[in-house]
Amino acid sequence: MNSLIIKSVETTEDRKAFLSFPWTVYKDDPYWVPPIFSERMHFTDPEKNPFFQHSEVQFYMALRGERIAGTIAVFTNHLHNEYQSENVAFIKSLLSRIQLISAILMPFFKAAWAVLK
């Protein structure tokens, strides 16, 4: 089995792959309602979403070979931290094809802490 590699989402193609992953995970779920893909592209675009003006966001994919095994988004909202007198980060979009076990979670949490630099 290929080892798990954590890849930062850097390009538009990476972002498309990141955002397409739920279609793979939920393809056989008759109750899944997919999001509007163009809206998700807009939402995750720093040039179009004002959230990025006051936040640091990083998207990651876990890859096994060429296949995405999981995704995660980590972010720090500076306005939240200032208002709440905190220094916290948030984790969103945690999605995996396999059960969430430490083998996949630990690299994501390491990546999340890197965003807190």
C-alpha positions in Angstrom: 0.0 0.0 0.0 1.2 3.5 -0.8 2.2 5.7 2.1 0.0 8.6 3.1 1.3 12.0 1.8 -0.1 15.3 2.9 -0.3 17.8 0.1 -1.1 21.5 0.5 -3.8 22.8 -2.0 -2.0 25.4 -4.0 -3.4 25.6 -7.5 -6.8 25.8 -9.0 -6.6 22.2 -10.1 -5.7 21.2 -6.6 -8.7 23.1 -5.3 -11.0 21.4 -7.9 -9.7 18.0 -6.7 -10.2 19.0 -3.1 -13.7 20.2 -3.7 -14.6 17.2 -5.9 -13.7 14.6 -3.2 -17.1 14.5 -1.6 -18.5 13.1 -4.8 -16.2 10.1 -4.4 -17.1 9.6 -0.7 -20.8 10.0 -1.1 -21.4 8.5 -4.6 -23.5 5.6 -3.3 -25.4 7.6 -0.6 -28.9 8.2 -1.9 -29.5 10.9 0.7 -26.5 13.0 -0.2 -27.3 16.4 -1.7 -24.2 17.7 -3.5 -23.3 21.4 -3.1 -23.2 23.7 -6.1 -19.7 23.3 -7.3 -19.3 26.8 -8.7 -20.4 28.2 -5.4 -17.8 26.1 -3.5 -15.1 27.3 -6.0 -16.1 30.9 -5.3 -16.3 30.3 -1.5 -12.7 28.9 -1.4 -11.2 31.6 -3.7 -9.2 34.2 -1.7 -9.9 36.7 -4.5 -13.7 36.4 -4.3 -14.5 35.6 -0.6 -14.0 38.5 1.8 -13.4 36.1 4.7 -9.8 35.7 3.4 -9.2 39.4 4.1 -9.1 38.7 7.9 -8.3 35.0 8.0 -5.5 32.6 7.2 -6.8 29.5 5.5 -5.0 26.4 4.3 -6.5 23.4 2.5 -4.8 20.0 2.6 -5.4 16.7 0.9 -4.1 13.3 2.1 -3.0 11.3 -0.9 -2.4 7.5 -1.2 -0.6 7.3 -4.5 -2.6 9.5 -6.9 -5.9 9.0 -5.1 -7.3 11.4 -2.5 -7.8 9.6 0.8 -9.0 12.6 2.8 -9.3 16.4 3.0 -9.2 19.1 5.6 -9.3 22.8 5.9 -7.6 24.7 8.7 -8.0 28.4 9.4 -7.4 31.2 11.8 -10.0 33.9 11.9 -8.2 37.0 13.2 -11.3 39.0 13.8 -12.7 36.2 16.0 -9.5 35.9 17.9 -9.3 39.6 18.5 -12.9 39.9 19.6 -12.7 36.8 21.8 -9.1 37.5 23.1 -8.1 34.1 21.9 -5.5 32.5 19.6 -7.3 29.6 18.1 -7.6 27.8 14.8 -10.5 25.9 13.4 -10.7 22.7 11.4 -13.3 22.1 8.8 -14.0 19.9 5.8 -12.5 16.8 7.5 -13.6 14.1 5.1 -12.1 10.7 4.6 -12.7 7.6 2.5 -11.7 5.3 5.4 -12.6 5.3 9.1 -11.1 8.3 10.9 -8.2 6.6 12.6 -5.0 8.1 13.9 -3.1 7.0 10.8 -5.0 9.6 8.8 -5.8 12.1 11.6 -2.3 12.7 12.9 -0.8 14.1 9.7 -3.8 16.4 9.4 -3.4 17.7 12.9 0.4 18.3 12.2 -0.6 20.3 9.2 -3.2 22.2 11.2 -0.6 23.3 13.7 1.7 24.5 10.9 -0.9 27.0 10.0 -0.8 28.4 13.6 2.9 29.5 13.1 
